[in-house]
Amino acid sequence: MKKTVLHNYARLIARVGAGVQKGQDVVIFAELDQPEFVTMLVEECYRAGARKVRTEFSHQPLQKLHYRHCNLKTLSQVEEWEKAKMQHQVDTLPCRILLLSEDPDGLKGVNGEKYAKSQQARGKIVKFYRDQRDGKEQWCIAAVPGKAWAKKVFPQLPVSRAVEALWQAILTASRVTDDPEGAWQEHNKNLKERCKHLNDLHLQSLHYTASNGTDFTVGMIPEAVFCGGQEVTASGKVFNPNIPSEECFISPKRGEAEGVVYSSKPLSWQGQIIDEFFFRFEGGKVVDCGAKVGEDLLRKMVNMDEGASYLGECALVPWESPINQTGILFYNTLFDENACCHLALGRGFADTIENCHEKTQEEIRALGVNESIIHEDFMIGTRDLSITGLTKDGKEVPIFRDGTWAF
């Protein structure tokens, strides 16, 4: 891949994604893949005015060793130095950039029970610090190709060509054109227009149906709004949390979901694949689920904590999304969720509530935004998906027909 193109991508992540401001600190989280690109990204953050850029690398084989050799108590501990680091991030609010490149099967064989219990224990402590940053920090999730990920997506190609092909797919999906910043300015404008139309409808609920058996209704929070693309922090800093992003999303009302939904794409969770699965909801909660691949893992996900069995997001993405048109299954939620409509179990988004910066976390949760240590998107969009909205004055309005926008 040409270095000029990669520099354009790095600049896009730093300036449009994270929205790095002069004098801000930046933390970049990445796997050990593509160190050259991480170097480019660090350079672009400094060019954007960053005061200091720090990188934190992870490696799936090391994670597997930790879960094999450490006992549950050790894995569950949040050390004092970790708390100090998280408090420092609360105090300084650095831009946070996460570069995804991990192997979708990279944690296969890990003790699922040990993983789940340790994450549950740590999540209770991490939440205290996360809540203090919520709505105040800029963050961006983007991707670079790892070798194992590339071979999963393009198994027929040699490794080097698979990596090149995945680079091209990532850059195309991320709108890295001759003028990436201009392309994203136009894209953000289009997403905002869609969201405005949805918000002007004052929807009370959404009803999903599809020929695969999906028949599902979810309630909306009266104070919630659809969001998409560009976001703004409490202090007015602009950023794009996901590159790529094709969704208009909202946090639904906890406790108001009925019916069954079927997946339309595989889900990679904990470095393992879950496929051909369903969830059945009653009173807003998952009361049954099943999968042809990874059912035990699916059930662990739903039981991560009390909020993991409730919905945190409804996202609308047309079937003809540019990512879906590639015909590529990425085995990566950042891309696959932007290929078609999806839902998410677990934590909802505070910033989908109007004037969220003027409300406390307790007030936002009281309105019906779900809380959990997880937020896991799963894809339900199909070519024949139909979504009908019910407005607060009792009118039915078409939102999706035949898998795409009905307006």
Backbone hydrogen bonds in HBPLUS format (Angstrom, degrees):
<---DONOR---> <-ACCEPTOR-->    atom                        ^
c    i                          cat <-CA-CA->   ^        H-A-AA   ^      H-
h    n   atom  resd res      DA  || num        DHA   H-A  angle D-A-AA Bond
n    s   type  num  typ     dist DA aas  dist angle  dist       angle   num
A0005-VAL N   A0002-LYS O   3.14 MM   3  5.41 124.0  2.47 101.5 114.3     1
A0006-LEU N   A0002-LYS O   3.16 MM   4  6.55 159.1  2.21 149.8 155.5     2
A0007-HIS N   A0003-LYS O   2.85 MM   4  6.04 153.8  1.92 149.8 156.7     3
A0008-ASN N   A0004-THR O   3.07 MM   4  6.30 148.1  2.17 137.8 146.1     4
A0009-TYR N   A0005-VAL O   3.01 MM   4  6.37 148.3  2.11 144.2 153.0     5
A0010-ALA N   A0006-LEU O   2.85 MM   4  6.15 161.3  1.89 151.1 156.0     6
A0011-ARG N   A0007-HIS O   2.85 MM   4  6.02 159.0  1.90 147.9 153.8     7
A0012-LEU N   A0008-ASN O   2.94 MM   4  6.13 149.5  2.03 139.5 148.0     8
A0013-ILE N   A0009-TYR O   3.00 MM   4  6.33 160.1  2.04 154.4 158.3     9
A0014-ALA N   A0010-ALA O   3.02 MM   4  6.24 164.4  2.05 151.4 155.5    10
A0015-ARG N   A0011-ARG O   2.89 MM   4  5.90 171.7  1.90 154.8 157.5    11
A0016-VAL N   A0012-LEU O   2.85 MM   4  5.19 142.4  1.99 131.7 144.0    12
A0017-GLY N   A0012-LEU O   2.91 MM   5  6.29 155.3  1.97 150.1 155.4    13
A0018-ALA N   A0013-ILE O   2.74 MM   5  6.10 164.0  1.77 173.2 170.4    14
A0020-VAL N   A0014-ALA O   3.00 MM   6  5.90 170.7  2.01 165.1 163.2    15
A0240-ASN N   A0017-GLY O   2.77 MM 223  4.38 153.5  1.84 126.4 135.2    16
A0024-GLN N   A0021-GLN O   3.10 MM   3  5.61 164.6  2.12 137.5 137.0    17
A0023-GLY N   A0049-GLY O   2.74 MM  26  5.93 161.0  1.77 152.9 146.1    18
A0051-ARG N   A0024-GLN O   2.66 MM  27  5.33 156.3  1.71 132.6 141.1    19
A0095-CYS N   A0025-ASP O   2.89 MM  70  6.33 153.9  1.96 155.9 149.2    20
A0026-VAL N   A0052-LYS O   2.91 MM  26  6.33 151.5  1.99 157.8 162.6    21
A0054-ARG N   A0026-VAL O   2.82 MM  28  6.21 165.1  1.84 156.5 160.1    22
A0027-VAL N   A0095-CYS O   2.82 MM  68  6.21 159.9  1.86 168.1 174.9    23
A0097-ILE N   A0027-VAL O   2.88 MM  70  6.22 166.6  1.90 163.4 166.3    24
A0028-ILE N   A0054-ARG O   2.80 MM  26  6.23 160.7  1.84 159.0 165.7    25
A0056-GLU N   A0028-ILE O   2.79 MM  28  6.17 156.8  1.84 164.8 168.2    26
A0029-PHE N   A0097-ILE O   2.76 MM  68  6.17 163.7  1.79 165.1 171.0    27
A0099-LEU N   A0029-PHE O   2.86 MM  70  6.11 175.2  1.86 176.2 175.7    28
A0030-ALA N   A0056-GLU O   3.02 MM  26  6.40 159.6  2.06 153.7 157.8    29
A0058-SER N   A0030-ALA O   2.89 MM  28  6.28 142.7  2.03 142.0 152.2    30
A0037-PHE N   A0034-GLN O   3.13 MM   3  5.44 124.0  2.46 103.3 116.0    31
A0038-VAL N   A0034-GLN O   3.21 MM   4  6.59 158.7  2.26 151.0 157.0    32
A0039-THR N   A0035-PRO O   3.00 MM   4  6.24 153.4  2.07 145.8 152.4    33
A0040-MET N   A0036-GLU O   3.08 MM   4  6.42 151.8  2.16 141.4 148.8    34
A0041-LEU N   A0037-PHE O   2.85 MM   4  6.18 156.0  1.91 153.5 160.2    35
A0042-VAL N   A0038-VAL O   2.91 MM   4  6.19 159.0  1.96 151.6 156.7    36
A0043-GLU N   A0039-THR O   3.02 MM   4  6.26 161.3  2.05 148.5 153.5    37
A0044-GLU N   A0040-MET O   2.91 MM   4  6.23 155.3  1.97 149.4 156.2    38
A0045-CYS N   A0041-LEU O   2.92 MM   4  6.17 150.1  2.01 150.0 157.8    39
A0046-TYR N   A0042-VAL O   3.09 MM   4  6.42 156.0  2.15 149.1 155.0    40
A0047-ARG N   A0043-GLU O   2.93 MM   4  6.26 153.8  2.00 146.4 154.4    41
A0048-ALA N   A0044-GLU O   2.93 MM   4  6.13 134.8  2.14 136.8 148.5    42
A0050-ALA N   A0045-CYS O   3.03 MM   5  5.61 162.5  2.06 146.7 143.5    43
A0049-GLY N   A0046-TYR O   2.92 MM   3  5.11 154.4  1.99 104.8 113.2    44
A0062-LEU N   A0059-HIS O   2.97 MM   3  5.50 129.6  2.23 114.6 127.5    45
A0063-GLN N   A0059-HIS O   3.15 MM   4  6.53 152.1  2.23 147.8 156.3    46
A0063-GLN N   A0060-GLN O   2.98 MM   3  4.92 112.9  2.44  96.4 113.2    47
A0064-LYS N   A0060-GLN O   2.97 MM   4  6.31 157.2  2.02 159.6 165.2    48
A0065-LEU N   A0061-PRO O   3.16 MM   4  6.41 149.9  2.26 137.3 144.9    49
A0066-HIS N   A0062-LEU O   2.97 MM   4  6.28 157.5  2.02 152.8 158.4    50
A0067-TYR N   A0063-GLN O   3.04 MM   4  6.35 163.3  2.06 153.5 157.1    51
A0068-ARG N   A0064-LYS O   2.98 MM   4  6.12 131.2  2.23 138.1 151.4    52
A0068-ARG N   A0065-LEU O   3.18 MM   3  5.01 130.0  2.45  91.1 104.7    53
A0069-HIS N   A0065-LEU O   2.95 MM   4  6.07 158.9  1.99 154.4 158.5    54
A0070-CYS N   A0066-HIS O   2.87 MM   4  5.50 160.0  1.91 149.1 153.9    55
A0075-LEU N   A0071-ASN O   3.06 MM   4  6.35 165.6  2.08 158.0 162.2    56
A0076-SER N   A0072-LEU O   2.94 MM   4  6.00 139.6  2.10 145.4 156.0    57
A0077-GLN N   A0074-THR O   3.33 MM   3  5.45 149.3  2.43 101.2 109.5    58
A0082-GLU N   A0079-GLU O   3.02 MM   3  5.19 126.7  2.31  99.2 113.4    59
A0083-LYS N   A0079-GLU O   3.08 MM   4  6.51 152.9  2.16 150.2 157.7    60
A0084-ALA N   A0080-GLU O   2.94 MM   4  6.20 154.3  2.00 146.4 153.7    61
A0085-LYS N   A0081-TRP O   2.99 MM   4  6.17 149.4  2.09 136.9 144.8    62
A0086-MET N   A0082-GLU O   2.93 MM   4  6.20 159.5  1.97 149.4 154.7    63
A0087-GLN N   A0083-LYS O   2.85 MM   4  6.06 154.1  1.92 147.2 154.7    64
A0088-HIS N   A0084-ALA O   2.94 MM   4  6.13 150.2  2.03 141.6 149.7    65
A0089-GLN N   A0085-LYS O   3.05 MM   4  6.39 147.2  2.16 143.1 151.6    66
A0090-VAL N   A0086-MET O   3.00 MM   4  6.34 143.5  2.14 140.9 151.1    67
A0091-ASP N   A0087-GLN O   2.91 MM   4  6.21 153.1  1.99 148.4 155.6    68
A0092-THR N   A0088-HIS O   2.87 MM   4  6.04 149.9  1.96 147.7 155.6    69
A0093-LEU N   A0089-GLN O   2.77 MM   4  5.14 144.8  1.89 133.4 141.4    70
A0096-ARG N   A0138-GLN O   3.09 MM  42  6.52 158.5  2.14 141.4 146.8    71
A0140-CYS N   A0096-ARG O   2.89 MM  44  6.44 147.6  2.00 158.0 166.1    72
A0098-LEU N   A0140-CYS O   2.88 MM  42  6.32 162.3  1.91 158.5 164.4    73
A0142-ALA N   A0098-LEU O   2.96 MM  44  6.30 163.8  1.99 163.9 168.4    74
A0100-LEU N   A0142-ALA O   2.88 MM  42  6.22 171.3  1.88 142.4 143.3    75
A0144-VAL N   A0100-LEU O   2.90 MM  44  6.13 160.9  1.94 161.6 163.0    76
A0106-GLY N   A0103-ASP O   2.91 MM   3  4.65 166.0  1.93 112.7 113.9    77
A0108-LYS N   A0105-ASP O   3.15 MM   3  5.46 163.3  2.17 119.7 120.0    78
A0107-LEU N   A0271-GLY O   3.23 MM 164  4.39 154.9  2.29 109.4 114.5    79
A0110-VAL N   A0107-LEU O   3.11 MM   3  5.75 160.6  2.14 140.9 140.8    80
A0115-TYR N   A0111-ASN O   2.96 MM   4  6.21 161.3  2.00 155.1 161.1    81
A0116-ALA N   A0112-GLY O   2.93 MM   4  6.04 170.1  1.94 148.2 150.9    82
A0117-LYS N   A0113-GLU O   3.04 MM   4  6.15 172.1  2.04 150.9 153.4    83
A0118-SER N   A0114-LYS O   3.02 MM   4  6.04 159.3  2.07 145.9 151.9    84
A0119-GLN N   A0115-TYR O   2.98 MM   4  6.14 158.6  2.03 152.2 158.3    85
A0120-GLN N   A0116-ALA O   2.91 MM   4  6.11 151.6  1.99 147.9 156.3    86
A0121-ALA N   A0117-LYS O   3.07 MM   4  6.27 159.6  2.11 145.2 149.7    87
A0122-ARG N   A0118-SER O   2.98 MM   4  6.18 166.4  2.00 149.8 153.6    88
A0123-GLY N   A0119-GLN O   2.77 MM   4  5.67 152.3  1.85 142.0 150.7    89
A0125-ILE N   A0122-ARG O   3.04 MM   3  5.47 130.6  2.29 108.1 120.4    90
A0126-VAL N   A0122-ARG O   2.91 MM   4  6.14 170.4  1.92 162.2 165.3    91
A0127-LYS N   A0123-GLY O   2.98 MM   4  5.86 151.9  2.06 143.2 149.3    92
A0128-PHE N   A0125-ILE O   3.22 MM   3  5.73 136.2  2.42 110.0 119.0    93
A0129-TYR N   A0126-VAL O   3.05 MM   3  5.54 127.6  2.34 110.6 122.5    94
A0130-ARG N   A0126-VAL O   2.93 MM   4  6.17 164.0  1.96 157.1 162.5    95
A0131-ASP N   A0127-LYS O   2.88 MM   4  5.89 167.7  1.90 155.1 156.9    96
A0132-GLN N   A0129-TYR O   3.18 MM   3  5.28 126.3  2.48  96.4 109.7    97
A0133-ARG N   A0130-ARG O   3.04 MM   3  5.28 137.0  2.24 102.8 114.9    98
A0134-ASP N   A0130-ARG O   3.04 MM   4  6.16 133.4  2.26 147.4 160.9    99
A0136-LYS N   A0133-ARG O   2.86 MM   3  5.38 161.7  1.89 141.5 143.5   100
A0234-ALA N   A0135-GLY O   2.90 MM  99  6.02 144.1  2.03 155.8 167.5   101
A0141-ILE N   A0241-PRO O   2.73 MM 100  6.05 150.8  1.81 145.3 150.7   102
A0243-ILE N   A0141-ILE O   3.05 MM 102  6.28 163.1  2.08 169.2 165.3   103
A0150-ALA N   A0146-GLY O   2.87 MM   4  5.99 161.4  1.91 152.4 158.1   104
A0151-LYS N   A0147-LYS O   3.00 MM   4  6.26 155.6  2.06 147.9 153.9   105
A0152-LYS N   A0148-ALA O   3.02 MM   4  6.24 143.2  2.16 141.7 151.7   106
A0152-LYS N   A0149-TRP O   3.12 MM   3  5.07 121.9  2.48  93.3 108.3   107
A0153-VAL N   A0149-TRP O   3.05 MM   4  6.38 152.8  2.13 151.1 157.7   108
A0154-PHE N   A0150-ALA O   2.81 MM   4  5.95 159.3  1.85 151.2 157.8   109
A0157-LEU N   A0154-PHE O   3.15 MM   3  5.77 167.6  2.17 121.7 125.5   110
A0162-ALA N   A0158-PRO O   2.80 MM   4  5.97 152.4  1.88 158.9 168.4   111
A0163-VAL N   A0159-VAL O   2.90 MM   4  6.15 159.8  1.94 157.3 161.4   112
A0164-GLU N   A0160-SER O   3.11 MM   4  6.34 157.3  2.16 141.4 147.5   113
A0165-ALA N   A0161-ARG O   2.86 MM   4  6.04 155.2  1.92 144.6 151.6   114
A0166-LEU N   A0162-ALA O   2.89 MM   4  6.12 153.4  1.96 148.1 155.3   115
A0167-TRP N   A0163-VAL O   2.86 MM   4  6.09 152.2  1.94 146.6 154.8   116
A0168-GLN N   A0164-GLU O   3.03 MM   4  6.31 161.2  2.07 147.2 151.4   117
A0169-ALA N   A0165-ALA O   3.01 MM   4  6.28 154.5  2.07 142.9 150.0   118
A0170-ILE N   A0166-LEU O   2.88 MM   4  6.05 161.6  1.92 152.3 156.8   119
A0171-LEU N   A0167-TRP O   2.93 MM   4  6.14 167.5  1.95 158.0 161.1   120
A0172-THR N   A0168-GLN O   2.95 MM   4  6.05 158.1  2.00 146.7 152.8   121
A0173-ALA N   A0169-ALA O   3.01 MM   4  6.09 167.8  2.02 147.4 151.2   122
A0174-SER N   A0170-ILE O   2.95 MM   4  6.02 137.6  2.13 140.0 152.0   123
A0176-VAL N   A0171-LEU O   3.00 MM   5  5.26 170.3  2.01 160.6 159.2   124
A0175-ARG N   A0172-THR O   3.15 MM   3  5.28 163.5  2.18 109.5 112.2   125
A0183-ALA N   A0179-ASP O   2.95 MM   4  6.22 157.5  2.00 156.2 163.5   126
A0184-TRP N   A0180-PRO O   2.94 MM   4  6.19 153.8  2.01 149.8 156.2   127
A0185-GLN N   A0181-GLU O   3.02 MM   4  6.20 143.3  2.15 137.6 147.6   128
A0186-GLU N   A0182-GLY O   3.15 MM   4  6.42 160.0  2.19 149.6 153.0   129
A0187-HIS N   A0183-ALA O   2.97 MM   4  6.15 156.9  2.02 142.6 149.9   130
A0188-ASN N   A0184-TRP O   2.84 MM   4  5.87 166.2  1.86 147.2 150.7   131
A0189-LYS N   A0185-GLN O   3.17 MM   4  6.32 151.0  2.26 137.7 145.4   132
A0190-ASN N   A0186-GLU O   3.09 MM   4  6.41 156.2  2.14 149.6 155.0   133
A0191-LEU N   A0187-HIS O   3.02 MM   4  6.33 161.0  2.06 155.1 160.0   134
A0192-LYS N   A0188-ASN O   2.99 MM   4  6.16 159.7  2.03 149.2 154.5   135
A0193-GLU N   A0189-LYS O   3.10 MM   4  6.36 149.5  2.20 145.3 153.3   136
A0194-ARG N   A0190-ASN O   3.13 MM   4  6.45 155.5  2.19 148.0 154.0   137
A0195-CYS N   A0191-LEU O   2.95 MM   4  6.24 165.0  1.98 153.5 157.6   138
A0196-LYS N   A0192-LYS O   2.91 MM   4  6.09 155.7  1.96 146.4 152.9   139
A0197-HIS N   A0193-GLU O   3.16 MM   4  6.39 159.1  2.20 146.1 150.6   140
A0198-LEU N   A0194-ARG O   3.08 MM   4  6.41 163.4  2.10 154.0 158.2   141
A0199-ASN N   A0195-CYS O   2.85 MM   4  6.06 161.5  1.89 155.0 160.3   142
A0200-ASP N   A0196-LYS O   2.90 MM   4  6.04 148.9  2.00 147.9 155.9   143
A0201-LEU N   A0198-LEU O   3.17 MM   3  5.40 148.8  2.27 102.2 111.4   144
A0202-HIS N   A0199-ASN O   3.20 MM   3  5.57 152.0  2.28 108.3 115.6   145
A0392-LYS N   A0202-HIS O   3.03 MM 190  6.13 143.7  2.16 165.0 168.2   146
A0204-GLN N   A0390-LEU O   2.59 MM 186  5.50 170.1  1.60 159.0 162.0   147
A0220-MET N   A0204-GLN O   2.94 MM  16  5.18 163.7  1.96 135.2 131.9   148
A0205-SER N   A0390-LEU O   3.29 MM 185  5.29 143.9  2.42 138.5 143.5   149
A0390-LEU N   A0205-SER O   3.01 MM 185  5.29 162.5  2.04 143.1 145.8   150
A0206-LEU N   A0218-VAL O   2.94 MM  12  5.46 153.7  2.01 153.0 161.6   151
A0218-VAL N   A0206-LEU O   2.94 MM  12  5.46 156.6  1.99 153.2 160.8   152
A0207-HIS N   A0388-THR O   2.86 MM 181  5.17 153.8  1.93 144.3 153.2   153
A0388-THR N   A0207-HIS O   2.94 MM 181  5.17 157.1  1.99 141.7 147.8   154
A0208-TYR N   A0216-PHE O   2.70 MM   8  5.13 162.2  1.73 162.7 165.6   155
A0216-PHE N   A0208-TYR O   2.96 MM   8  5.13 159.8  2.00 146.6 152.7   156
A0209-THR N   A0386-SER O   2.89 MM 177  5.26 151.2  1.97 152.2 158.2   157
A0386-SER N   A0209-THR O   2.86 MM 177  5.26 164.3  1.89 163.2 166.2   158
A0210-ALA N   A0214-THR O   3.04 MM   4  5.13 138.1  2.22 144.0 139.4   159
A0213-GLY N   A0210-ALA O   3.18 MM   3  5.92 161.4  2.21 122.3 124.5   160
A0215-ASP N   A0260-VAL O   2.92 MM  45  5.53 159.5  1.96 156.2 162.3   161
A0260-VAL N   A0215-ASP O   3.04 MM  45  5.53 144.6  2.17 135.1 134.6   162
A0217-THR N   A0258-GLU O   2.86 MM  41  5.36 162.0  1.90 157.7 163.9   163
A0258-GLU N   A0217-THR O   2.88 MM  41  5.36 157.4  1.93 153.9 161.4   164
A0219-GLY N   A0256-GLU O   2.78 MM  37  4.99 164.7  1.80 146.1 146.9   165
A0253-LYS N   A0219-GLY O   2.91 MM  34  5.50 170.3  1.92 134.7 138.0   166
A0224-ALA N   A0221-ILE O   2.89 MM   3  5.17 163.7  1.92 118.2 123.5   167
A0354-GLU N   A0223-GLU O   2.99 MM 131  5.91 175.8  1.99 166.8 165.5   168
A0225-VAL N   A0352-THR O   2.67 MM 127  5.33 151.9  1.74 155.6 164.8   169
A0227-CYS N   A0249-PHE O   2.78 MM  22  5.38 158.6  1.82 153.5 159.7   170
A0249-PHE N   A0227-CYS O   2.78 MM  22  5.38 157.7  1.83 158.3 161.9   171
A0231-GLU N   A0239-PHE O   2.76 MM   8  5.48 169.4  1.77 172.1 175.7   172
A0239-PHE N   A0231-GLU O   2.97 MM   8  5.48 158.2  2.02 150.6 154.2   173
A0233-THR N   A0237-LYS O   2.88 MM   4  5.21 158.7  1.92 144.3 150.3   174
A0236-GLY N   A0233-THR O   2.93 MM   3  5.11 163.4  1.96 110.4 114.8   175
A0248-CYS N   A0316-LEU O   3.16 MM  68  5.23 150.9  2.24 136.0 144.7   176
A0316-LEU N   A0248-CYS O   2.84 MM  68  5.23 169.3  1.85 147.5 150.1   177
A0250-ILE N   A0314-CYS O   2.97 MM  64  5.49 144.8  2.10 146.0 157.1   178
A0314-CYS N   A0250-ILE O   2.85 MM  64  5.49 152.9  1.93 163.2 171.2   179
A0256-GLU N   A0253-LYS O   3.16 MM   3  5.81 153.5  2.23 143.7 141.8   180
A0254-ARG N   A0368-GLY O   2.80 MM 114  4.96 160.7  1.84 134.2 140.9   181
A0284-GLY N   A0257-ALA O   2.91 MM  27  3.91 152.4  1.99 141.6 133.6   182
A0259-GLY N   A0281-PHE O   3.11 MM  22  5.25 149.8  2.21 143.5 134.3   183
A0281-PHE N   A0259-GLY O   2.70 MM  22  5.25 172.3  1.71 165.5 166.6   184
A0261-VAL N   A0279-PHE O   2.96 MM  18  5.54 158.5  2.01 157.6 164.7   185
A0279-PHE N   A0261-VAL O   3.01 MM  18  5.54 153.4  2.09 153.3 161.5   186
A0263-SER N   A0277-PHE O   2.92 MM  14  5.54 171.0  1.92 164.5 162.7   187
A0264-SER N   A0379-MET O   2.77 MM 115  5.60 151.5  1.85 135.6 138.4   188
A0267-LEU N   A0274-ILE O   2.77 MM   7  5.09 167.3  1.78 158.3 162.7   189
A0274-ILE N   A0267-LEU O   2.72 MM   7  5.09 155.7  1.77 154.7 163.0   190
A0269-TRP N   A0272-GLN O   2.75 MM   3  5.33 152.1  1.83 161.6 162.7   191
A0272-GLN N   A0269-TRP O   2.99 MM   3  5.33 144.1  2.12 108.3 118.3   192
A0275-ASP N   A0293-VAL O   2.97 MM  18  4.97 156.9  2.03 130.6 136.0   193
A0293-VAL N   A0275-ASP O   3.24 MM  18  4.97 157.7  2.29 145.2 140.4   194
A0292-LYS N   A0276-GLU O   3.16 MM  16  5.51 143.7  2.30 123.5 133.1   195
A0278-PHE N   A0290-GLY O   2.95 MM  12  5.60 144.5  2.08 153.8 160.1   196
A0290-GLY N   A0278-PHE O   3.31 MM  12  5.60 149.7  2.41 137.7 141.4   197
A0280-ARG N   A0288-ASP O   2.86 MM   8  5.15 158.6  1.90 155.8 152.0   198
A0287-VAL N   A0280-ARG O   2.78 MM   7  5.84 162.3  1.81 161.5 167.6   199
A0282-GLU N   A0285-LYS O   2.92 MM   3  5.43 154.7  1.98 149.7 154.2   200
A0285-LYS N   A0282-GLU O   3.07 MM   3  5.43 166.2  2.09 118.3 119.1   201
A0286-VAL N   A0309-SER O   2.85 MM  23  5.10 150.4  1.94 140.8 150.8   202
A0298-LEU N   A0294-GLY O   2.94 MM   4  6.20 153.0  2.01 150.2 158.5   203
A0299-ARG N   A0295-GLU O   2.98 MM   4  6.26 159.7  2.03 154.3 158.2   204
A0300-LYS N   A0296-ASP O   3.04 MM   4  6.33 147.8  2.15 142.4 151.4   205
A0301-MET N   A0297-LEU O   3.00 MM   4  6.28 152.8  2.08 148.0 155.1   206
A0302-VAL N   A0298-LEU O   3.11 MM   4  6.45 158.5  2.16 151.6 156.2   207
A0303-ASN N   A0299-ARG O   3.19 MM   4  6.30 133.5  2.41 135.9 147.3   208
A0303-ASN N   A0300-LYS O   3.18 MM   3  5.14 132.6  2.42  93.9 106.8   209
A0304-MET N   A0301-MET O   3.29 MM   3  5.33 162.6  2.32 112.2 110.6   210
A0308-ALA N   A0305-ASP O   3.16 MM   3  5.36 152.2  2.24 106.5 114.8   211
A0310-TYR N   A0307-GLY O   3.15 MM   3  5.47 164.2  2.18 115.3 117.1   212
A0346-GLY N   A0310-TYR O   2.84 MM  36  5.87 167.3  1.86 167.7 167.0   213
A0312-GLY N   A0344-ALA O   2.79 MM  32  5.54 169.3  1.80 151.0 153.4   214
A0344-ALA N   A0313-GLU O   3.07 MM  31  4.93 140.2  2.23 139.1 133.7   215
A0315-ALA N   A0342-HIS O   2.90 MM  27  5.31 163.8  1.93 170.8 165.6   216
A0342-HIS N   A0315-ALA O   3.15 MM  27  5.31 158.1  2.20 135.7 142.3   217
A0321-SER N   A0318-PRO O   2.95 MM   3  5.43 142.9  2.09 122.8 122.5   218
A0319-TRP N   A0403-GLY O   2.75 MM  84  5.19 158.0  1.79 150.1 156.5   219
A0324-ASN N   A0321-SER O   2.94 MM   3  5.18 115.0  2.38 104.4 120.3   220
A0325-GLN N   A0321-SER O   2.93 MM   4  6.21 152.1  2.00 157.5 166.6   221
A0326-THR N   A0323-ILE O   3.27 MM   3  5.50 147.0  2.39 100.4 109.3   222
A0327-GLY N   A0324-ASN O   3.04 MM   3  5.63 153.1  2.11 113.9 121.4   223
A0335-PHE N   A0332-ASN O   3.09 MM   3  5.79 135.4  2.29 118.0 127.4   224
A0336-ASP N   A0332-ASN O   2.91 MM   4  5.99 172.7  1.92 163.6 162.0   225
A0337-GLU N   A0333-THR O   2.88 MM   4  5.32 158.7  1.93 137.9 142.8   226
A0338-ASN N   A0335-PHE O   3.01 MM   3  5.29 138.1  2.19 104.9 116.9   227
A0339-ALA N   A0336-ASP O   3.18 MM   3  5.10 159.7  2.22 104.0 106.0   228
A0380-ILE N   A0341-CYS O   2.91 MM  39  5.73 162.0  1.94 141.4 147.4   229
A0381-GLY N   A0341-CYS O   2.99 MM  40  4.32 137.2  2.18 141.8 130.9   230
A0343-LEU N   A0378-PHE O   3.04 MM  35  5.62 157.3  2.09 162.0 162.4   231
A0378-PHE N   A0343-LEU O   2.78 MM  35  5.62 158.6  1.82 163.1 165.6   232
A0345-LEU N   A0376-GLU O   3.01 MM  31  5.33 150.3  2.10 144.2 139.4   233
A0376-GLU N   A0345-LEU O   2.93 MM  31  5.33 158.8  1.98 152.2 158.3   234
A0347-ARG N   A0374-ILE O   2.70 MM  27  6.00 162.1  1.73 164.7 160.4   235
A0348-GLY N   A0370-ASN O   2.91 MM  22  4.98 168.6  1.92 133.8 130.1   236
A0352-THR N   A0349-PHE O   3.24 MM   3  5.71 164.8  2.27 113.0 115.4   237
A0353-ILE N   A0350-ALA O   3.09 MM   3  5.85 161.1  2.12 123.8 126.8   238
A0356-CYS N   A0353-ILE O   3.09 MM   3  5.19 121.1  2.45 146.5 135.0   239
A0358-GLU N   A0355-ASN O   2.99 MM   3  5.63 160.7  2.03 118.0 124.3   240
A0359-LYS N   A0356-CYS O   3.01 MM   3  5.25 165.0  2.04 113.4 116.8   241
A0364-ILE N   A0360-THR O   3.03 MM   4  6.34 155.2  2.09 149.6 156.5   242
A0365-ARG N   A0361-GLN O   2.95 MM   4  6.17 161.2  1.98 151.9 156.5   243
A0366-ALA N   A0362-GLU O   2.96 MM   4  6.10 148.6  2.06 140.3 149.4   244
A0367-LEU N   A0363-GLU O   3.20 MM   4  6.47 132.6  2.44 137.1 147.6   245
A0367-LEU N   A0364-ILE O   3.23 MM   3  5.30 136.1  2.43  96.3 107.7   246
A0368-GLY N   A0365-ARG O   3.00 MM   3  5.31 145.3  2.12 104.8 115.1   247
A0385-LEU N   A0382-THR O   3.29 MM   3  5.13 172.3  2.30 105.7 106.7   248
A0403-GLY N   A0385-LEU O   2.89 MM  18  4.45 165.5  1.91 140.3 137.4   249
A0387-ILE N   A0400-PHE O   3.08 MM  13  4.74 163.0  2.11 118.1 121.8   250
A0399-ILE N   A0387-ILE O   2.91 MM  12  5.39 162.3  1.94 156.6 156.1   251
A0400-PHE N   A0387-ILE O   3.06 MM  13  4.74 165.0  2.09 131.8 134.1   252
A0389-GLY N   A0397-VAL O   2.77 MM   8  5.11 163.7  1.80 167.0 162.0   253
A0397-VAL N   A0389-GLY O   2.80 MM   8  5.11 160.7  1.83 148.2 154.6   254
A0391-THR N   A0395-LYS O   2.83 MM   4  5.24 165.5  1.85 154.6 158.3   255
A0394-GLY N   A0391-THR O   2.95 MM   3  5.29 157.8  2.00 117.4 118.0   256
A0406-ALA N   A0399-ILE O   2.88 MM   7  5.16 152.6  1.95 130.7 126.8   257
A0401-ARG N   A0404-THR O   2.87 MM   3  5.55 151.5  1.95 157.9 164.4   258
A0404-THR N   A0401-ARG O   3.16 MM   3  5.55 166.4  2.17 114.1 118.4   259
